[in-house]
Amino acid sequence: MRDSLTTRIRALAHQFRLGQSVAASQTLPVLLQEALNQRGSLPPDLIASLLRSQERQDWLGLADYLEYELVHTLTAPSSPTTAGDVS
């Protein structure tokens, strides 16, 4: 499932780079929701950067955040929890 989502996020970034911002903007919330469901949470600064880029209509910046930052966040191993850690 993760590979499919990252592939679709990269394809979405490509759409933004090609100037297809209207269609891509309609797909963005769906993919972000899937990313949230898969990961449980996303870094608040990443979400803020995505929103700022979209508000400024900085489609290339938004594409970069999607393709590099979001994909990296989704493919990086989750940080281990310290629950039950007795040090």
C-alpha positions as CSV (number, residue, x, y, z in Angstrom):
1,M,0.0,0.0,0.0
2,R,2.9,2.4,0.8
3,D,4.4,2.0,-2.6
4,S,1.1,2.7,-4.3
5,L,0.6,5.9,-2.2
6,T,4.1,7.2,-2.8
7,T,3.8,6.5,-6.5
8,R,0.5,8.5,-6.6
9,I,2.1,11.3,-4.6
10,R,5.0,11.5,-7.1
11,A,2.5,11.5,-9.9
12,L,0.6,14.3,-8.2
13,A,3.8,16.3,-7.9
14,H,4.4,15.8,-11.6
15,Q,0.9,17.2,-12.3
16,F,1.7,20.3,-10.4
17,R,5.0,20.7,-12.3
18,L,3.1,20.4,-15.6
19,G,0.8,23.2,-14.6
20,Q,-2.3,21.0,-14.0
21,S,-2.9,22.7,-10.7
22,V,-6.7,22.6,-10.7
23,A,-6.9,18.8,-11.2
24,A,-4.0,18.2,-8.9
25,S,-5.5,20.4,-6.1
26,Q,-8.6,18.3,-6.2
27,T,-6.5,15.1,-5.6
28,L,-4.3,16.6,-3.0
29,P,-6.7,16.3,0.0
30,V,-7.5,12.7,-0.8
31,L,-3.8,11.7,-0.9
32,L,-3.0,13.7,2.3
33,Q,-5.9,11.9,4.1
34,E,-4.5,8.5,2.9
35,A,-1.1,9.6,4.2
36,L,-2.5,10.5,7.5
37,N,-4.4,7.3,7.8
38,Q,-1.3,5.3,6.9
39,R,1.1,7.2,9.1
40,G,-1.2,8.3,11.9
41,S,0.2,11.8,11.9
42,L,2.4,14.0,9.7
43,P,4.8,16.7,10.9
44,P,3.0,19.9,11.5
45,D,5.7,21.9,9.8
46,L,5.3,19.8,6.6
47,I,1.6,20.4,6.6
48,A,2.1,24.1,7.1
49,S,4.7,24.2,4.3
50,L,2.3,22.4,1.9
51,L,-0.5,24.8,2.8
52,R,1.7,27.9,2.4
53,S,2.8,26.8,-1.0
54,Q,-0.8,26.1,-2.1
55,E,-2.0,29.5,-0.8
56,R,0.8,31.3,-2.7
57,Q,0.1,29.2,-5.7
58,D,3.7,28.1,-5.7
59,W,3.1,24.9,-7.6
60,L,6.7,24.0,-8.0
61,G,7.4,24.4,-4.3
62,L,4.3,22.3,-3.5
63,A,5.5,19.6,-5.9
64,D,8.9,19.6,-4.2
65,Y,7.4,19.2,-0.8
66,L,5.2,16.4,-2.0
67,E,7.8,14.5,-3.9
68,Y,10.7,14.9,-1.5
69,E,9.5,15.7,2.0
70,L,6.2,13.9,2.1
71,V,7.5,10.8,0.4
72,H,10.5,10.8,2.7
73,T,8.3,11.0,5.7
74,L,6.1,8.1,4.5
75,T,9.1,5.9,3.6
76,A,11.2,6.6,6.7
77,P,10.8,4.1,9.5
78,S,8.6,5.3,12.3
79,S,10.5,6.4,15.4
80,P,10.4,3.7,18.0
81,T,8.2,4.3,21.0
82,T,9.7,4.3,24.4
83,A,6.6,2.8,26.1
84,G,7.8,0.1,28.4
85,D,11.4,1.1,28.1
86,V,13.1,0.7,31.4
87,S,16.4,2.5,31.5
